[in-house]
Amino acid sequence: MEKQRILIVDDDENIAELISLYLVKECFTTEIAANGTEAIAAVERFAPHLILLDIMLPDMDGYEVCAEIRKKYQTPIIMLSAKGKTLDKVLGFKIGADDYIVKPFDSNEMVARVRAVLKRASYTPPQENIVTETDHRGDFVEYDGLLINLTNYTVTLEGRIIDMPPKELELLYFLAKKPNQVFTRDHLLDQLWGYEYVGDSRTVDVHIKRLREKLVGKETHNWMITTVWGKGYKFEVH
């Protein structure tokens, strides 16, 4: 069985080597990039299953690197940073990070988070911005102008494919599969992120916000993602 590949992006050689050592011990294959430019090139060449991305880099910061990678790839990204403020974490999630680890961190926690992210977010190659015949096959839900296909991981809005990371798509599909049913943040975390998830429940809020931004179409639809104050969220269909 092929080992999963982890790209480590950190300009501190000692830290990068130490992380690599822990991951190799856990039977992962690793590669190290010392800056953002090397990281972006390595994503294409090394095709990692997951990226550990430090925020403080010499040529561009981790947020910029994450945003650049997200233009083409949906590879899971875990941000690494000495900054532990909520604002820093939220910014990471907003630009497409899947998790956030504050330095210094325990090696066991780091490995556990890597495994949890890999388990809940499978890597998929970039999708062409066209609708194919397979879009209506497999496990999907469809509403007015919206098609969510869990089989080939595509979301189509008004005939246009929306670029969406796996976890956003899974969240949208989960809500849309059970229209008008209210789900709490904790329930969504358990169902989609799994019991191993040790992050902040605000992760759900950030993903909902990104979904709403992406699902703005030219037409008026009979569905929307609604906040039920004090409870959670629902995919409301009129």
C-alpha positions, 0 to 999 in steps of 0.5 A, spaced: 500 500 500 502 506 498 504 511 503 501 517 504 505 523 502 506 529 507 509 536 505 512 540 510 513 547 509 517 551 514 523 555 514 526 553 520 530 547 518 530 543 525 523 544 526 521 541 519 526 535 520 523 534 527 516 534 524 519 529 518 522 524 523 515 523 527 511 523 521 516 518 517 516 514 524 508 513 523 509 511 516 508 517 512 512 519 506 515 527 507 518 532 503 520 539 506 519 546 503 523 552 506 519 557 503 512 559 499 515 558 492 518 552 494 511 549 497 507 551 491 512 548 486 512 542 490 505 541 491 505 540 483 511 535 483 510 531 489 502 531 489 502 531 497 495 528 500 496 533 506 500 540 507 503 542 514 504 549 512 507 554 517 505 561 517 511 565 518 515 564 511 521 568 508 518 570 501 510 570 503 506 568 509 502 562 510 496 565 508 498 567 501 501 560 500 494 557 502 490 562 498 495 560 492 494 553 493 487 553 493 486 556 487 488 550 483 488 544 489 483 542 494 489 538 498 488 538 506 492 544 509 494 544 516 496 551 518 502 551 523 503 558 527 506 560 534 500 565 534 494 562 537 489 568 537 482 566 535 482 571 529 489 568 526 485 561 526 479 564 523 483 567 518 486 561 516 479 557 516 477 563 511 482 562 506 481 554 506 485 551 511 482 545 514 485 545 521 490 549 525 496 547 530 499 552 535 506 552 536 509 549 540 505 542 540 506 535 542 508 530 537 502 526 538 497 531 538 500 533 531 500 526 528 493 525 531 491 531 527 494 529 521 491 522 521 484 526 523 484 531 517 486 525 512 481 521 514 475 526 514 478 530 507 480 526 501 484 529 496 481 530 489 484 533 483 482 540 480 475 540 477 474 543 470 469 548 470 464 544 466 458 540 467 459 533 464 454 527 463 456 524 470 454 530 474 447 526 475 450 520 477 451 517 483 450 519 490 447 526 489 441 531 491 438 536 487 434 543 488 432 549 484 439 551 480 443 547 485 446 540 484 451 537 489 454 530 487 458 526 493 460 521 488 465 525 484 465 531 489 462 537 484 457 542 486 453 545 480 450 552 481 446 554 475 450 550 470 456 552 473 461 548 477 463 551 484 470 550 486 469 547 493 474 543 498 471 537 500 469 538 507 465 544 505 462 540 500 460 534 505 457 539 509 453 542 504 451 535 502 449 533 509 445 539 510 441 538 503 440 531 504 435 533 510 432 539 508 429 543 514 432 539 519 436 543 524 443 541 526 447 543 532 454 545 531 456 539 535 452 534 531 455 537 525 462 536 528 461 529 530 458 527 523 463 530 519 469 532 522 469 525 527 470 524 534 477 525 533 476 532 532 479 537 537 479 543 534 474 549 535 466 549 534 467 555 530 470 551 524 463 550 522 461 557 522 467 559 518 465 553 513 458 555 513 460 563 511 464 560 506 458 556 503 454 562 503 459 566 499 460 561 494 452 559 493 450 566 491 447 566 484 444 570 479 437 567 480 432 567 486 432 560 489 427 556 493 433 554 498 438 557 503 442 555 509 439 558 515 442 560 522 437 558 527 439 562 533 441 558 539 441 552 535 445 551 529 444 551 522 439 548 517 438 547 509 431 551 508 427 549 502 421 553 501 
